[in-house]
C-alpha cells in the first residue's frame, strides 16, 4: 500500500476532487481558450489549505509533502495549466526559499504564497541554455556591498504575472558548477522587466514568458543560500521538481482514462456499445495498467525523497516513464473517441496538447535517458 492510500489522504483527495469539480472544471476549457489564469480559484484553494501544504507549518503550510502530491495529481486531473502555475509558485519558488532561505526571507515570502495572494517563479532557462543548465550566461558581480545582475531568462512559468522571482546567475569567468548564485527578486525592482505571455500549444492558462535583467542592483538580503552554492542548490531543486512532475502525467492520464471509458460505454456502433469491442478494451486496459504502475512508483519516489534519500536516478526514471505513458494515453483517448476526441468541445483534445510539455519541461526525455545511463554506469 502506498502511503497516500491512508484514510487522511483519501479524504484529502476527495475534498480536492470536489473542490476542483465545483470551482475549476467548469472554467478549465475557457481559461485555456482565453489563456487566462484563474487567480480567484487559486485564492479559494489557498483558503482551504491546497496551496503549499508541503511548506513549513510556522508560515502557514502543513509540512506535508504527501498532501502536496495528492493536490498536485488532482489538480492536473482537471487543469494542467492551473497546476503548472501553482507548482511554479509553491514548489519551484517557495520550496527553494523554505530549503535555502534565512528566517527573514521565509517570513517575508512564504506566507503570501501559501495564502494565494502572491505568485512566485523560478528562472533558470535562457535563450541559449536549456538542457545544458550550466551554460547560462546571466551574470552577477559585486558592486561594493551590492550585487549587479544582468541577463535574460526565457520559457519561465509565471514570469508575466509573478510577484517574486528566483533568478540563477553565475559569476563572470566561472566555469561548470562554480560561481553560481540564486537571488530573490521582486516585481518593480529597477532594471527587472517581463515580456508578454508566449503563445503556446498546451498549458495555455499558465502564462510563460521572458525576464530581462539590466543592471539590477540587489543587497545581500536578496541572496538565496550561500554565495557560490547556486548550482548545487539548483540540481537539488531539479530532483524535487522531477519527483513531482510525473504527477502531472498521472493526473492527465487519469482524466483521459475516465473520459475514454465513459465515452466507450455510451457510444454505440454496429448495434453495441464500443466498450464491448475487444480492441477498445485492449486500449483501456493498457492505459489503466501503465497509469497504475506510474502512480505507485511515483508515490514510492516521493516517500524516498521525504526520507532524505538521493533520488536523481529514480526521479529521471519516473519522469521518463510517466511522460511517455501520458502521451500514449492521450493519443488513445482521442482514438477511442474518434472525431469527437479531435474537437475542442471535448476535454481530451486539451489533454493531448497539455501532455506534450511533459516530454520537454523539467528536463527533456532525452536528458532523462542520459541521467539514468550516467547513474547506472557510475
C-alpha positions as CSV (number, residue, x, y, z in Angstrom):
1,X,0.0,0.0,0.0
2,X,1.3,3.4,-0.9
3,X,1.2,5.9,2.0
4,X,-1.3,8.2,0.3
5,X,-3.9,5.3,0.5
6,X,-4.2,6.1,4.2
7,X,-7.6,7.4,5.2
8,X,-6.4,11.0,5.8
9,X,-5.1,11.3,2.3
10,X,-8.1,9.6,0.8
11,X,-10.3,12.3,2.5
12,X,-8.0,15.0,1.2
13,X,-8.2,13.5,-2.3
14,X,-11.9,13.5,-2.2
15,X,-12.1,17.1,-0.9
16,X,-9.7,18.4,-3.5
17,X,-11.6,16.5,-6.2
18,X,-14.9,18.0,-5.1
19,X,-13.4,21.5,-5.0
20,X,-11.9,21.2,-8.4
21,X,-15.1,19.8,-10.0
22,X,-17.0,22.7,-8.5
23,X,-14.6,25.6,-8.9
24,X,-12.1,24.7,-11.6
25,X,-13.6,22.2,-14.0
26,X,-16.4,24.5,-15.3
27,X,-13.8,27.1,-16.3
28,X,-10.9,25.0,-17.4
29,X,-11.7,25.0,-21.1
30,X,-12.5,28.7,-21.1
31,X,-9.3,29.6,-19.2
32,X,-7.3,27.5,-21.8
33,X,-9.1,29.2,-24.7
34,X,-8.6,32.7,-23.3
35,X,-5.1,32.0,-21.9
36,X,-6.2,33.4,-18.6
37,X,-5.0,32.1,-15.2
38,X,-7.8,31.8,-12.6
39,X,-6.4,33.7,-9.7
40,X,-9.7,33.7,-7.8
41,X,-9.7,29.9,-7.9
42,X,-6.1,29.9,-6.5
43,X,-7.2,32.1,-3.7
44,X,-10.1,29.9,-2.7
45,X,-7.9,26.8,-2.9
46,X,-5.4,28.6,-0.6
47,X,-8.2,29.3,1.9
48,X,-8.7,25.5,2.1
49,X,-5.0,24.7,2.5
50,X,-4.5,23.4,-1.0
51,X,-1.6,25.8,-1.8
52,X,1.8,24.9,-0.3
53,X,0.7,22.1,2.0
54,X,4.3,20.8,1.9
55,X,5.7,24.1,3.2
56,X,6.5,24.6,6.9
57,X,3.6,25.0,9.4
58,X,5.0,28.1,11.0
59,X,4.5,30.0,7.8
60,X,1.0,28.6,7.0
61,X,1.7,25.3,5.4
62,X,1.3,21.7,6.7
63,X,4.8,20.4,6.4
64,X,3.3,17.5,4.4
65,X,4.9,16.5,1.1
66,X,2.4,13.7,0.6
67,X,-0.5,16.2,0.8
68,X,1.2,18.2,-1.9
69,X,1.4,15.1,-4.1
70,X,-2.3,14.4,-3.7
71,X,-3.3,18.0,-4.5
72,X,-0.9,18.1,-7.4
73,X,-2.4,15.0,-9.1
74,X,-6.0,16.0,-8.6
75,X,-5.3,19.5,-10.0
76,X,-3.8,18.0,-13.2
77,X,-6.8,15.7,-13.5
78,X,-8.8,18.9,-14.2
79,X,-6.4,21.6,-15.4
80,X,-2.8,21.0,-16.1
81,X,-2.2,24.7,-16.8
82,X,-3.7,25.8,-13.4
83,X,-1.4,23.4,-11.6
84,X,1.6,24.4,-13.7
85,X,1.4,28.0,-12.4
86,X,0.6,26.9,-8.8
87,X,3.5,24.5,-8.9
88,X,6.0,27.2,-10.1
89,X,4.9,29.3,-7.2
90,X,4.6,27.0,-4.2
91,X,7.2,24.4,-5.2
92,X,9.8,25.9,-7.5
93,X,9.8,29.3,-5.8
94,X,8.6,28.8,-2.3
95,X,10.1,25.3,-1.6
96,X,13.5,26.7,-2.5
97,X,13.0,29.6,-0.1
98,X,12.0,27.1,2.6
99,X,15.0,24.9,1.9
100,X,17.7,27.5,1.4
101,X,16.4,30.8,2.7
102,X,17.2,32.5,6.0
103,X,14.5,33.2,8.6
104,X,13.8,36.7,7.4
105,X,13.3,35.5,3.8
106,X,11.0,32.8,4.9
107,X,8.8,35.2,6.9
108,X,8.8,37.7,4.0
109,X,8.0,35.4,1.1
110,X,6.3,32.2,2.2
111,X,3.0,33.4,3.8
112,X,1.9,35.3,0.8
113,X,2.5,32.3,-1.5
114,X,0.6,30.0,0.9
115,X,-2.3,32.4,1.2
116,X,-2.5,32.7,-2.6
117,X,-2.1,36.4,-2.6
118,X,1.3,36.3,-4.2
119,X,2.8,34.3,-7.1
120,X,6.4,33.2,-7.5
121,X,8.6,31.7,-10.2
122,X,12.0,30.1,-10.7
123,X,14.1,31.4,-13.5
124,X,16.8,29.2,-14.9
125,X,16.3,28.7,-18.7
126,X,17.8,31.2,-21.1
127,X,17.6,31.6,-24.9
128,X,20.8,29.6,-25.3
129,X,20.7,27.5,-22.2
130,X,18.1,24.8,-21.7
131,X,19.1,21.2,-21.2
132,X,22.7,22.4,-20.6
133,X,21.8,24.4,-17.5
134,X,25.4,25.1,-16.6
135,X,25.8,27.1,-19.8
136,X,23.7,30.0,-18.5
137,X,25.2,33.5,-19.2
138,X,23.1,35.6,-16.8
139,X,25.8,37.1,-14.5
140,X,26.2,38.6,-11.1
141,X,29.1,40.7,-9.8
142,X,29.8,42.5,-6.6
143,X,29.5,46.3,-6.6
144,X,30.5,47.3,-3.2
145,X,28.1,45.7,-0.8
146,X,25.6,45.2,-3.6
147,X,25.1,42.6,-6.4
148,X,24.7,43.7,-10.0
149,X,22.7,41.2,-12.2
150,X,22.5,41.2,-16.0
151,X,21.0,38.7,-18.4
152,X,17.8,37.3,-19.9
153,X,15.6,34.3,-19.0
154,X,13.0,32.6,-21.2
155,X,10.3,30.0,-21.0
156,X,9.7,30.9,-17.4
157,X,6.4,29.8,-16.0
158,X,4.5,32.7,-14.3
159,X,7.1,35.3,-15.4
160,X,4.4,37.7,-16.8
161,X,2.4,37.7,-13.6
162,X,4.8,36.7,-10.8
163,X,5.4,38.9,-7.8
164,X,8.6,37.2,-6.8
165,X,11.4,35.6,-8.9
166,X,14.3,33.3,-8.0
167,X,17.0,34.0,-10.6
168,X,20.0,31.8,-11.2
169,X,23.2,33.6,-12.3
170,X,26.9,33.0,-12.4
171,X,30.0,35.0,-11.7
172,X,31.8,36.2,-14.8
173,X,34.7,33.9,-15.7
174,X,33.4,31.0,-13.6
175,X,33.1,27.6,-15.2
176,X,30.9,24.5,-14.8
177,X,29.3,24.4,-11.3
178,X,31.4,27.2,-9.9
179,X,30.3,30.7,-9.1
180,X,26.5,30.1,-9.1
181,X,24.2,32.3,-7.1
182,X,20.4,32.4,-6.6
183,X,18.7,35.7,-6.0
184,X,15.2,36.5,-4.8
185,X,13.9,39.5,-6.9
186,X,10.6,41.3,-6.7
187,X,8.5,42.8,-9.4
188,X,9.1,46.6,-9.6
189,X,12.8,46.4,-9.0
190,X,14.7,48.8,-11.2
191,X,16.1,47.0,-14.3
192,X,13.8,44.0,-14.0
193,X,11.1,43.6,-16.7
194,X,9.0,40.8,-18.1
195,X,7.6,40.3,-21.6
196,X,4.1,39.4,-22.7
197,X,2.9,35.8,-22.3
198,X,4.1,33.4,-25.1
199,X,1.5,31.7,-27.3
200,X,1.7,28.0,-26.5
201,X,0.4,24.6,-27.6
202,X,-0.7,23.5,-24.1
203,X,-0.9,24.6,-20.5
204,X,-2.3,27.8,-22.0
205,X,-3.9,29.2,-18.9
206,X,-0.5,29.3,-17.3
207,X,1.5,32.4,-18.5
208,X,5.0,31.7,-19.7
209,X,7.4,34.5,-20.7
210,X,10.8,36.2,-20.6
211,X,12.6,38.1,-17.8
212,X,15.1,40.8,-18.7
213,X,17.6,41.9,-16.1
214,X,19.5,45.1,-16.9
215,X,21.9,46.2,-14.1
216,X,19.5,45.0,-11.4
217,X,21.1,46.1,-8.1
218,X,20.2,44.0,-5.0
219,X,21.5,43.8,-1.5
220,X,22.9,40.7,0.3
221,X,19.5,40.3,1.8
222,X,18.3,39.1,-1.6
223,X,20.9,36.3,-1.9
224,X,19.2,32.9,-1.5
225,X,21.6,30.4,0.1
226,X,25.3,30.9,0.2
227,X,27.3,32.8,-2.4
228,X,28.6,30.2,-4.9
229,X,26.2,27.5,-4.0
230,X,23.6,28.4,-6.6
231,X,24.3,25.5,-9.0
232,X,24.5,22.9,-6.2
233,X,21.2,24.0,-4.8
234,X,19.8,24.1,-8.4
235,X,20.5,20.5,-9.0
236,X,18.8,19.5,-5.7
237,X,15.8,21.6,-6.8
238,X,15.6,19.8,-10.1
239,X,15.5,16.5,-8.4
240,X,12.5,17.6,-6.3
241,X,10.8,19.0,-9.4
242,X,11.3,15.8,-11.3
243,X,9.9,13.8,-8.4
244,X,6.6,15.7,-8.6
245,X,6.4,16.4,-12.4
246,X,5.3,12.8,-13.1
247,X,2.1,13.5,-11.1
248,X,1.2,15.9,-14.0
249,X,1.3,12.9,-16.3
250,X,-0.7,10.7,-13.8
251,X,-3.4,13.3,-13.4
252,X,-3.8,13.9,-17.1
253,X,-3.7,10.2,-17.9
254,X,-6.4,9.5,-15.3
255,X,-8.6,12.2,-16.9
256,X,-8.0,10.6,-20.3
257,X,-8.9,7.2,-19.0
258,X,-12.0,8.5,-17.2
259,X,-13.4,10.2,-20.3
260,X,-12.5,7.5,-22.8
261,X,-14.1,4.8,-20.6
262,X,-17.3,6.8,-20.1
263,X,-17.5,7.5,-23.8
264,X,-16.9,3.9,-24.8
265,X,-19.8,2.7,-22.6
266,X,-22.3,5.1,-24.1
267,X,-21.1,5.2,-27.8
268,X,-22.9,2.6,-29.9
269,X,-21.7,1.3,-33.2
270,X,-22.9,-1.8,-35.1
271,X,-25.6,-2.2,-32.5
272,X,-23.3,-2.4,-29.5
273,X,-21.5,-0.1,-27.1
274,X,-17.9,0.2,-28.3
275,X,-16.8,-0.8,-24.8
276,X,-17.8,-4.3,-25.8
277,X,-15.2,-4.4,-28.6
278,X,-12.0,-6.1,-27.7
279,X,-9.7,-3.6,-29.4
280,X,-11.3,-0.8,-27.3
281,X,-11.0,-2.9,-24.2
282,X,-7.3,-3.5,-25.0
283,X,-6.7,0.2,-25.3
284,X,-8.4,0.9,-22.0
285,X,-6.6,-2.0,-20.2
286,X,-3.2,-0.8,-21.3
287,X,-3.9,2.8,-20.3
288,X,-5.0,1.6,-16.9
289,X,-2.1,-0.7,-16.4
290,X,0.6,1.8,-17.3
291,X,-1.2,4.5,-15.2
292,X,-1.2,2.4,-12.1
293,X,2.5,1.4,-12.5
294,X,3.4,5.0,-12.8
295,X,1.3,6.1,-9.8
296,X,2.8,3.5,-7.4
297,X,6.3,4.2,-8.5
298,X,6.0,8.0,-8.2
299,X,4.4,7.9,-4.7
300,X,7.2,5.5,-3.7
301,X,9.7,8.0,-5.1
302,X,8.2,10.8,-3.0
303,X,8.4,8.7,0.1
304,X,12.2,8.2,-0.7
305,X,12.5,12.0,-1.1
306,X,10.8,12.7,2.2
307,X,13.2,10.2,3.9
308,X,16.1,12.3,2.6
309,X,17.3,9.7,0.1
310,X,19.2,10.6,-3.1
311,X,16.6,10.3,-5.9
312,X,18.4,11.5,-9.1
313,X,18.1,8.2,-10.9
314,X,14.7,7.3,-9.6
315,X,13.3,10.8,-10.5
316,X,14.6,10.5,-14.0
317,X,13.1,7.1,-14.4
318,X,9.7,8.3,-13.1
319,X,9.6,11.3,-15.4
320,X,10.7,9.4,-18.5
321,X,8.2,6.6,-18.0
322,X,5.3,8.8,-16.9
323,X,5.7,11.3,-19.7
324,X,5.7,8.5,-22.3
325,X,2.7,6.9,-20.6
326,X,0.6,10.1,-20.6
327,X,1.3,10.9,-24.3
328,X,0.2,7.4,-25.2
329,X,-2.9,7.7,-23.0
330,X,-3.9,11.0,-24.6
331,X,-3.5,9.6,-28.1
332,X,-5.5,6.5,-27.3
333,X,-8.3,8.6,-25.7
334,X,-8.6,10.6,-28.8
335,X,-8.6,7.4,-30.9
336,X,-11.3,5.8,-28.8
337,X,-13.5,8.9,-29.1
338,X,-12.7,9.3,-32.9
339,X,-13.9,12.6,-34.4
340,X,-15.4,13.8,-31.2
341,X,-12.0,13.4,-29.4
342,X,-10.5,15.7,-32.1
343,X,-13.0,18.5,-31.3
344,X,-12.3,21.3,-28.8
345,X,-15.7,20.7,-27.4
346,X,-14.3,17.6,-25.6
347,X,-11.5,17.8,-23.0
348,X,-9.3,15.1,-24.4
349,X,-8.1,17.5,-27.1
350,X,-6.8,19.8,-24.4
351,X,-5.3,16.9,-22.5
352,X,-3.5,15.8,-25.7
353,X,-1.9,19.3,-26.1
354,X,-1.0,19.6,-22.4
355,X,0.7,16.2,-22.3
356,X,3.4,17.1,-24.8
357,X,5.1,19.5,-22.4
358,X,5.8,16.6,-20.1
359,X,8.4,15.2,-22.5
360,X,10.1,18.6,-22.6
361,X,9.8,20.6,-19.3
362,X,11.9,19.9,-16.2
363,X,14.4,18.1,-18.5
364,X,13.6,16.5,-21.8
365,X,13.0,12.8,-22.2
366,X,16.4,12.6,-23.9
367,X,18.1,14.2,-20.9
368,X,16.3,11.8,-18.5
369,X,17.8,8.9,-20.5
370,X,21.3,10.4,-20.2
371,X,20.8,10.8,-16.4
372,X,19.6,7.3,-16.0
373,X,22.6,5.9,-18.0
374,X,25.1,8.0,-16.2
375,X,23.8,6.9,-12.8
376,X,23.8,3.2,-13.8
377,X,27.4,3.4,-15.1
378,X,28.9,5.2,-12.1
